[in-house]
Amino acid sequence: MKVGDQVFNIGGGMAHSLSILELLAYLEQLLDIQLRPRHLPPRASDQKIFVANNAKAIHLLKWAPQTSASKGIQQMVRWLRNEGVL
């Protein structure tokens, strides 16, 4: 099956979703830091919620997320440390 001209949403889907505040709390724990996010009024173009719908990728590519949000964040932090960013 050809899929070269297709567009796919790729993400964790609902099962692996988390809010920005959940992400910040996890990073605080993982990095042993305290973040001080500023809460600003929403902009007109802000989305209240976004979760990638993987249905098309699952159907056509037989692909589904294999990494949990926490595991993916840990891997990203490890990579950033290895690159000298953190």
Secondary structure, 3 states (H helix, E strand, C coil): CCCCCCCCCCCCCHHHCCCHHHHHHHHHHHHCCCCCCCCCCCCCCCCCCCCCCCHHHHHHHCCCCCCCHHHHHHHHHHHHHHCCCC
